[in-house]
Amino acid sequence: MKRLFLLTSLLVLSKFSAQTWATEDQYIQKFAQYAVEEMEKYKIPASITLAQGLLETGGGQSRLAQQGNNHFGIKCKEDWTGKTMKHTDDAPNECFRVYDDPRQSYEDHSIFLATRKYYTNLFKLDMKDYRAWAHGLKKAGYATNPRYASILIGKIEKYRLYEFDNTNTNEVLYAVLKMYPDLKDDRAFMAKLEPAKQTKKEPVTVTVPYKQTSYAQQQKRVEKIKSKAESLNSMLVKNHPNQGLKYVVISEDTNVRFIANKFKVSESKLMKWNELSNTSLKKNDIIFLESKNSTGNTATYKAEAGENMHDIAQKFGIKLHKLYAKNRMNEGENPLAGQLIYLIDKKPRN
């Protein structure tokens, strides 16, 4: 009876071990593409992102990954306005973000690293030096486990994830197939490969004269980046003449996420309050930190050349749809130079 029990136990253990190995391989096959996409956009090594995903999700098996599409254990924080779920991690029933798709989780992970000051030094490292990145993450406080860096490096070297640091979005599926040749018999994977064949571009070699970047040029570039950062960080909240609304004038080109983080306001509210169609912000844009009013503080205004209705709505702190209604204009319609725009009362009928 004991021998039968021991044999059964060994079979179960063997099956479990094989399943764990297969699960991690399947995770790489499925999500390597996302990691490479993020590497191209945010300059984070694909090997690091993929290793973190493997570790955080237990090869895609964690509750957060399966029920919330959350592959990096990102908690809600005060600026999150999307779906949430409760999960016990460092403490019971903590709030974690829920995503509609794992790709959103991968992007949010990249944004998390790219916009937090603790991780600034990571982006000074060689993008192909996964060891330096692993130790840099641990040093920056990404995880409390003292072995976190060595665990990531172990995953990367065990599965040769560093191969993905040397590929791109056009070639990543071929890299996966090279790593897992048996996938050629997998119809679903090969079906994904067909569109990639059509969009695959042959690399173009361009010969240019070698020009060494001087130390002075490097310093000038660094100073320019520092100056922009200082300018953005020095932005102050002002009170708009239109009933004291809080607003800021954008000092350098940036994005909504930066403003949201700096002034502790959710991105979705900033987008809504300022009627923004995309997250890019330009120098001298006016951004309100609270909901705008339904009327202006002066009766009328003459539109300047090149101004649109959104510009005027921001200038006077008026809700855009209210401004259109007051002037009997259709949404999307813009004023002519010198046109009288009504800000308090409705434009009289002709």
C-alpha positions in Angstrom: 0.0 0.0 0.0 2.9 2.4 0.9 4.6 1.6 -2.4 1.5 2.3 -4.3 1.0 5.6 -2.4 4.7 6.6 -3.1 4.4 5.7 -6.8 1.2 7.8 -7.1 2.8 10.7 -5.3 5.8 10.6 -7.6 3.6 10.6 -10.7 1.6 13.5 -9.4 4.8 15.5 -8.5 6.3 14.7 -11.9 3.1 15.9 -13.6 3.0 19.0 -11.6 6.7 19.9 -12.3 6.2 19.3 -16.0 3.1 21.5 -16.0 4.9 24.3 -14.3 7.7 24.2 -16.9 5.2 24.1 -19.8 3.2 26.9 -18.2 6.2 29.3 -18.1 7.1 28.4 -21.7 3.5 29.1 -22.8 3.6 32.4 -21.0 6.7 33.4 -23.0 5.2 32.3 -26.3 2.1 34.3 -25.6 3.5 37.5 -24.1 6.9 38.0 -25.6 5.3 40.2 -28.3 4.0 42.6 -25.7 7.3 42.9 -23.9 9.1 43.8 -27.2 6.4 46.3 -28.1 7.0 48.0 -24.7 10.8 47.9 -25.2 10.4 49.8 -28.5 8.1 52.4 -26.9 9.7 52.9 -23.5 13.3 51.6 -23.8 12.8 48.9 -21.1 14.5 45.6 -21.9 12.0 43.0 -23.1 13.9 40.4 -21.1 13.3 42.3 -17.9 9.6 42.9 -18.6 9.0 39.3 -19.5 10.9 38.0 -16.5 8.9 40.2 -14.2 5.7 39.0 -15.8 6.7 35.4 -15.4 7.6 36.0 -11.7 4.6 38.1 -10.7 2.1 35.8 -12.3 3.6 32.4 -11.6 3.7 31.8 -15.4 0.3 33.3 -15.9 -1.4 31.3 -13.2 -1.9 34.0 -10.5 -5.4 35.2 -9.5 -4.5 38.8 -10.5 -3.5 37.7 -14.0 -6.4 35.4 -14.6 -9.2 37.5 -13.1 -7.8 41.0 -13.5 -5.4 40.8 -16.4 -2.9 42.4 -14.0 0.5 40.8 -14.7 2.7 43.1 -12.6 0.7 43.4 -9.3 0.1 47.1 -9.8 -2.1 48.4 -7.0 -4.9 51.0 -7.4 -3.2 54.1 -6.0 -5.2 57.3 -5.7 -5.1 58.2 -9.4 -6.7 54.9 -10.7 -10.3 55.3 -11.9 -10.7 52.0 -13.7 -12.0 48.6 -12.5 -10.5 47.2 -9.3 -10.4 43.9 -7.4 -9.5 42.9 -3.8 -6.5 40.7 -3.3 -4.4 39.8 -0.3 -0.7 40.7 -0.9 1.3 42.7 1.7 -2.0 43.1 3.6 -5.4 41.6 3.5 -7.9 42.8 0.8 -5.6 45.3 -0.9 -6.9 47.2 -4.0 -5.5 46.1 -7.3 -6.0 47.4 -10.8 -8.1 45.4 -13.3 -7.5 45.7 -17.0 -9.6 44.8 -20.0 -6.6 43.2 -21.7 -3.2 42.0 -20.6 -1.6 44.4 -23.2 -2.9 47.3 -21.0 -1.2 45.8 -18.0 2.1 45.7 -19.9 1.7 49.3 -21.0 0.8 50.4 -17.5 3.9 48.7 -16.1 6.1 50.6 -18.6 4.4 53.9 -17.7 4.8 53.1 -14.0 8.6 52.7 -14.4 9.0 55.6 -16.9 7.1 58.2 -14.8 8.3 57.4 -11.2 11.3 59.4 -10.0 12.7 56.3 -8.1 13.4 54.6 -11.5 15.0 57.5 -13.3 18.5 56.0 -13.1 17.3 52.8 -14.8 17.0 54.6 -18.1 20.6 55.7 -17.9 21.6 52.0 -18.2 22.5 50.1 -21.3 19.1 48.7 -22.6 20.7 45.3 -23.3 22.3 45.0 -19.9 19.6 42.9 -18.2 21.8 42.2 -15.2 22.2 46.0 -14.5 18.5 46.5 -14.9 17.7 43.7 -12.5 20.0 45.0 -9.8 18.8 48.6 -10.6 15.1 47.6 -10.0 16.0 46.0 -6.6 18.1 49.0 -5.6 15.2 51.4 -6.5 12.9 49.5 -4.2 10.7 47.7 -6.8 10.5 44.6 -4.6 11.3 43.7 -1.0 12.7 40.3 -1.7 16.5 40.5 -1.2 17.0 38.0 -3.9 14.7 39.8 -6.4 17.6 40.7 -8.9 19.1 37.2 -8.9 15.6 35.6 -9.4 15.0 37.8 -12.5 18.4 37.1 -13.9 17.8 33.4 -13.3 14.5 33.5 -15.3 16.2 35.5 -18.1 19.1 33.0 -18.4 17.0 29.9 -17.9 14.7 30.8 -20.8 17.1 32.9 -22.9 14.8 35.9 -22.6 17.8 38.1 -23.6 17.1 37.0 -27.2 14.1 39.3 -27.2 16.3 42.3 -26.4 17.8 41.9 -29.8 14.6 41.7 -31.8 11.7 44.1 -32.8 8.0 43.9 -33.3 8.3 42.8 -36.9 10.7 39.9 -35.9 9.5 38.9 -32.5 7.2 36.0 -33.6 10.1 34.6 -35.6 12.3 34.8 -32.5 9.6 32.8 -30.6 9.4 30.2 -33.3 13.2 29.8 -33.3 13.1 29.3 -29.6 10.2 26.9 -29.7 10.4 25.0 -33.1 7.5 22.8 -32.2 5.2 25.8 -32.6 5.3 25.2 -36.3 2.6 22.5 -35.6 0.5 25.0 -33.6 -2.2 26.3 -36.0 -3.1 29.3 -33.7 0.5 30.5 -33.5 1.2 30.0 -37.2 -2.0 32.0 -38.0 -0.6 34.9 -35.9 2.6 34.6 -38.0 0.9 35.1 -41.3 0.0 38.8 -40.8 3.6 39.3 -39.6 4.9 37.9 -42.8 2.9 40.4 -44.8 4.1 43.4 -42.7 7.7 42.2 -42.3 10.1 44.7 -43.7 13.6 43.9 -44.8 16.2 45.9 -42.8 17.6 48.9 -44.7 21.3 49.7 -44.2 22.2 53.3 -44.4 25.8 54.4 -44.5 26.5 57.8 -42.8 29.7 59.6 -42.0 30.9 58.8 -38.5 30.7 61.8 -36.3 31.8 61.7 -32.7 29.6 63.5 -30.2 31.7 65.9 -28.2 31.6 66.2 -24.5 30.3 69.8 -24.9 27.4 68.6 -27.1 26.6 65.9 -24.6 26.5 68.4 -21.8 24.4 70.8 -23.8 21.9 68.0 -24.4 21.9 67.1 -20.7 21.4 70.7 -19.7 18.5 71.0 -22.1 16.8 68.0 -20.5 17.4 69.4 -17.0 16.1 72.7 -18.0 12.9 71.2 -19.3 12.4 69.1 -16.2 13.0 72.1 -13.9 10.5 74.2 -16.0 7.8 71.5 -15.7 8.4 71.0 -12.0 8.3 74.7 -11.3 4.7 75.1 -12.7 2.4 76.6 -10.1 -1.3 76.5 -9.7 -3.0 79.8 -10.4 -6.5 81.1 -9.8 -8.3 82.0 -13.1 -10.1 85.3 -13.2 -13.3 83.4 -14.1 -14.6 82.8 -10.5 -11.2 81.6 -9.2 -10.9 78.3 -11.0 -7.6 76.5 -10.4 -5.4 76.0 -13.5 -1.9 75.7 -14.7 -0.1 77.0 -17.9 2.0 74.2 -19.4 5.6 75.3 -19.4 7.0 72.6 -21.8 5.5 69.9 -24.0 4.4 67.1 -21.8 1.4 64.8 -21.3 -1.7 64.5 -19.1 -0.2 61.7 -17.0 2.7 64.0 -15.8 0.2 66.8 -14.8 -2.1 64.2 -13.1 0.9 62.9 -11.1 2.3 66.3 -10.2 -1.0 67.8 -9.0 -2.6 64.6 -7.7 -5.6 64.7 -10.0 -6.9 61.7 -12.0 -6.1 61.6 -15.7 -9.7 60.9 -16.6 -10.9 64.0 -14.7 -8.3 66.2 -16.4 -9.3 64.8 -19.8 -13.0 65.4 -19.0 -12.6 68.9 -17.4 -10.5 70.1 -20.3 -12.4 68.4 -23.1 -9.1 66.8 -24.4 -9.2 64.4 -27.3 -5.6 63.1 -26.7 -3.1 63.0 -23.8 -0.4 65.2 -25.4 0.0 68.7 -24.0 1.8 71.6 -25.7 3.7 74.5 -24.2 1.3 77.4 -23.2 -1.7 75.1 -23.1 -4.1 76.0 -20.3 -5.2 73.1 -18.1 -7.8 73.3 -15.5 -7.5 71.3 -12.3 -11.3 71.4 -11.6 -14.5 71.5 -13.6 -15.0 74.7 -15.7 -17.9 77.1 -15.4 -21.0 77.5 -17.6 -20.4 81.2 -18.2 -17.5 83.6 -18.6 -16.6 86.7 -16.6 -17.2 89.1 -19.5 -20.1 89.5 -21.9 -18.3 89.0 -25.3 -14.9 88.3 -26.9 -13.6 88.8 -30.4 -11.9 85.7 -31.8 -8.4 86.0 -32.9 -7.0 84.6 -36.1 -6.3 80.9 -35.8 -8.2 80.5 -32.5 -10.7 77.6 -32.3 -13.6 77.3 -29.8 -11.6 75.0 -27.5 -8.9 77.7 -27.2 -11.6 80.2 -26.2 -13.2 77.8 -23.8 -9.8 77.3 -22.1 -9.0 81.0 -22.1 -12.2 81.9 -20.3 -12.7 78.7 -18.2 -16.0 77.8 -19.9 -17.3 74.4 -20.7 -16.9 73.8 -24.4 -20.5 72.5 -25.1 -21.9 75.5 -23.2 -19.8 77.9 -25.4 -21.1 76.3 -28.5 -24.7 76.5 -27.3 -24.4 80.2 -26.3 -23.2 81.0 -29.8 -25.7 78.8 -31.6 -22.8 76.9 -33.3 -22.4 73.2 -34.1 -19.8 71.2 -32.2 -16.6 71.2 -34.3 -17.4 74.5 -35.9 -14.8 77.2 -35.5 -15.1 81.0 -35.4 -13.7 83.5 -38.0 -11.1 86.0 -37.1 -12.9 89.0 -35.4 -16.1 87.0 -34.8 -18.0 88.1 -31.7 -18.2 85.2 -29.2 -20.8 85.4 -26.5 -19.6 84.2 -23.1 -22.5 85.0 -20.7 -25.8 85.3 -22.5 -26.9 83.5 -25.6 -26.3 85.1 -29.0 -29.4 86.9 -30.2 -31.2 85.4 -33.2 -30.6 87.2 -36.4 
